[in-house]
Structures are given as structure tokens and as C-alpha cells.
Amino acid sequence: MSVSIRDATPEDAPGIALVHVEGWQTTYRGLLPDSYLDGLDVRQRTDTWHRGLAAQSPGRYVVVAEVGREVVGFGSAGPAGNEALEGYDCGVSALYVRPAHRSRRTGERLLAGLFERLRKDGRRTVSLWVLDGNDRAEAFYRRQGAHEIRREHRPGAGGTIPEIAMGWSEPAMTALIERTAA
């Protein structure tokens, strides 16, 4: 069955929450404390996502990847916030795909879907933060045209964590959009 990318609605909150928690627990095990990861709660995340999607502000986007009626991935992005960097129009704050749907271009299509929406808002450069040590994600973003901006320790997961800032220029965003449209 094929994957479709669409804008998320509040009704997608349970699926997004499941992907979010599962993504953190499988991706960050060994990089973040087990106690933190084991404490993540799908029900609490569902409530958080439902509220956020119901009150979504202009220029902030959440897209889902769906197989049939099942949410198998999601991404979120928007204007400058704690995820954006100086010199970049906006930032990607999340991009997660269920393990069974990785390496099937789902993440690439989610990222391109976010880029398409951001470009319609006039955004031309995008940044994101990757947990240092998450080699799979770092390699994925590099394959999608991202470059490293800098490395630093940032607050998160009950302490500070080492992260890598990565970014895309307008030509790199365009290349990804065109590649996924082909």
C-alpha cells in the first residue's frame, strides 16, 4: 500500500502521539536516559498533540504520512522558535517515522511536504537540531541536502544534550521537493 502525505488534523493526535513516543524510545535509547524514555506516555502526548493541532497558528505546519488510515510518520515545522537558527527563516521541530516504515522514502516525503508548505509562506531556508550520536538521522538529513551549521549542548531530556544544528538553503529545499515529485 502506498504512503500519502497530508496536513494533520486534531483527529490525528493519537497516531502522531504513538509515532512520537515510539520514535523517541527506539531512536534515542542509549543516547538519552532510559528513565526519561520509559516515562514518555502516549496518552499525555495525545492530549498535547490534540491541543496543539486544534489551536495551530498560521505558518506552523504538521503533516502526517498515512498508509491506509494509519499514521506511520509525521513532521512539524514553522517560523522562528527555539528550533530555528539565526540566518534561517524557520525550523523543523519534529520528523519521525515508525520503524517498520523507515527506509521507504517516508521521511523524505514528509520533509518535502513540510518544505512545500514553508515555501508557499515565502520561507527560503530551514534549520533543525539533531541529537549528536543519532548517526542514522544525521546521515538521512545529509542525503536530503542538509549541511552542518554547528554543534552545541542544549537543554533537553532533564539536562543538557549534545546536538548538531543542520540546515537547508533554498536550492537544497527545491531539489528535495523536485526529487520527491518525480
C-alpha positions as CSV (number, residue, x, y, z in Angstrom):
1,M,0.0,0.0,0.0
2,S,1.3,3.5,-0.8
3,V,2.1,6.3,1.6
4,S,0.2,9.6,1.3
5,I,1.3,12.9,2.9
6,R,-1.4,15.3,4.1
7,D,-1.9,18.1,6.7
8,A,-2.6,16.8,10.2
9,T,-5.9,17.4,12.0
10,P,-6.8,17.1,15.7
11,E,-8.2,13.6,14.9
12,D,-4.6,12.5,14.1
13,A,-3.4,13.2,17.6
14,P,-3.5,9.6,18.8
15,G,-1.5,8.3,15.8
16,I,1.0,11.2,16.0
17,A,1.5,10.6,19.7
18,L,2.2,6.9,19.2
19,V,4.7,7.6,16.4
20,H,6.3,10.3,18.6
21,V,6.7,8.2,21.7
22,E,7.8,5.1,19.7
23,G,10.2,7.2,17.7
24,W,11.9,8.6,20.8
25,Q,12.0,5.2,22.6
26,T,13.6,3.4,19.6
27,T,15.8,6.2,18.2
28,Y,17.2,7.7,21.4
29,R,17.7,4.5,23.5
30,G,21.4,4.6,24.6
31,L,21.6,8.4,23.8
32,L,19.2,9.6,26.5
33,P,18.5,8.2,30.0
34,D,16.3,5.1,29.9
35,S,14.2,6.5,32.8
36,Y,13.3,9.5,30.7
37,L,12.4,7.4,27.6
38,D,10.4,4.9,29.7
39,G,8.4,7.8,31.2
40,L,7.1,9.0,27.9
41,D,3.3,8.5,27.8
42,V,1.3,8.1,24.7
43,R,-1.9,9.3,26.4
44,Q,-0.3,12.5,27.6
45,R,1.3,13.1,24.2
46,T,-2.1,12.6,22.6
47,D,-3.6,15.3,24.7
48,T,-0.7,17.6,23.9
49,W,-0.9,17.0,20.2
50,H,-4.7,17.4,20.2
51,R,-4.5,20.8,21.9
52,G,-1.7,21.9,19.6
53,L,-3.4,20.8,16.4
54,A,-6.7,22.4,17.4
55,A,-5.0,25.7,18.0
56,Q,-2.5,25.7,15.2
57,S,-1.1,29.1,14.4
58,P,-0.6,30.4,10.9
59,G,2.7,29.4,9.3
60,R,3.2,26.3,11.5
61,Y,2.6,23.0,9.8
62,V,2.2,19.4,10.9
63,V,2.0,16.8,8.2
64,V,1.3,13.1,8.5
65,A,2.3,10.1,6.5
66,E,-0.5,7.7,6.2
67,V,-0.8,4.1,4.9
68,G,-4.5,3.3,4.5
69,R,-5.9,5.1,7.6
70,E,-2.9,4.5,9.8
71,V,-0.5,7.3,10.7
72,V,3.0,5.9,10.1
73,G,5.0,9.2,10.4
74,F,4.7,12.9,11.0
75,G,6.7,16.1,10.7
76,S,6.3,19.6,12.1
77,A,7.8,22.9,11.1
78,G,7.2,26.6,11.3
79,P,8.6,30.1,11.8
80,A,11.4,31.0,14.1
81,G,11.2,29.4,17.5
82,N,13.7,27.5,19.7
83,E,14.3,25.2,16.7
84,A,15.3,27.9,14.3
85,L,18.7,29.5,14.0
86,E,19.9,32.9,13.1
87,G,20.1,33.3,9.3
88,Y,17.3,30.7,8.8
89,D,13.7,31.5,8.1
90,C,12.2,28.6,10.0
91,G,12.8,25.3,11.7
92,V,11.8,21.7,11.6
93,S,10.8,20.7,15.1
94,A,10.0,17.1,14.6
95,L,10.3,14.3,11.9
96,Y,9.5,10.8,13.0
97,V,8.6,7.6,11.1
98,R,7.6,4.3,12.7
99,P,10.4,1.8,12.5
100,A,8.6,-0.6,10.1
101,H,8.2,2.3,7.6
102,R,11.7,3.6,7.6
103,S,14.0,3.3,4.6
104,R,10.9,3.5,2.3
105,R,11.3,7.2,1.5
106,T,8.6,8.1,4.0
107,G,10.8,10.6,5.9
108,E,12.0,12.1,2.6
109,R,8.4,12.7,1.5
110,L,7.4,14.1,4.9
111,L,10.3,16.5,4.8
112,A,9.5,17.6,1.2
113,G,5.8,18.1,2.3
114,L,7.0,20.5,5.0
115,F,9.3,22.3,2.6
116,E,6.5,22.8,0.1
117,R,4.2,24.4,2.7
118,L,7.0,26.5,4.1
119,R,8.0,27.8,0.6
120,K,4.4,28.8,0.0
121,D,4.8,31.1,3.0
122,G,7.9,32.6,1.5
123,R,10.4,30.7,3.6
124,R,13.7,30.0,1.9
125,T,16.0,28.5,4.4
126,V,15.2,25.8,7.1
127,S,17.1,24.5,10.1
128,L,16.8,21.7,12.6
129,W,18.6,20.1,15.5
130,V,19.7,16.5,15.6
131,L,20.8,14.7,18.7
132,D,24.6,14.1,18.4
133,G,25.1,10.4,18.2
134,N,21.9,9.9,16.2
135,D,24.0,8.9,13.2
136,R,21.1,7.5,11.2
137,A,19.2,10.8,11.3
138,E,22.3,12.9,10.6
139,A,23.1,10.7,7.5
140,F,19.4,10.9,6.4
141,Y,19.4,14.7,6.6
142,R,22.7,15.0,4.7
143,R,21.3,12.7,2.0
144,Q,18.3,15.2,1.8
145,G,20.7,18.1,1.2
146,A,21.3,19.4,4.7
147,H,24.6,20.8,5.8
148,E,26.0,21.1,9.3
149,I,25.8,24.6,10.9
150,R,27.3,24.0,14.3
151,R,27.3,21.7,17.4
152,E,26.4,22.7,20.9
153,H,24.9,21.4,24.2
154,R,21.2,22.4,24.6
155,P,18.6,21.9,27.3
156,G,16.6,18.8,27.0
157,A,15.6,15.4,28.5
158,G,16.1,16.6,32.0
159,G,19.5,18.1,31.5
160,T,21.7,19.2,28.6
161,I,22.2,17.2,25.5
162,P,24.7,17.5,22.6
163,E,23.1,18.5,19.4
164,I,24.0,19.3,15.8
165,A,22.4,22.2,14.0
166,M,21.7,21.4,10.3
167,G,20.2,23.5,7.6
168,W,19.0,23.7,4.0
169,S,19.4,26.5,1.5
170,E,16.7,27.4,-1.0
171,P,18.3,25.3,-3.8
172,A,18.6,22.3,-1.5
173,M,14.9,22.6,-0.5
174,T,13.9,22.9,-4.1
175,A,16.0,19.8,-5.1
176,L,14.3,17.7,-2.4
177,I,10.8,18.8,-3.5
178,E,11.5,18.1,-7.1
179,R,13.1,14.7,-6.3
180,T,10.1,13.5,-4.4
181,A,7.6,14.8,-7.0
182,A,9.3,12.6,-9.7
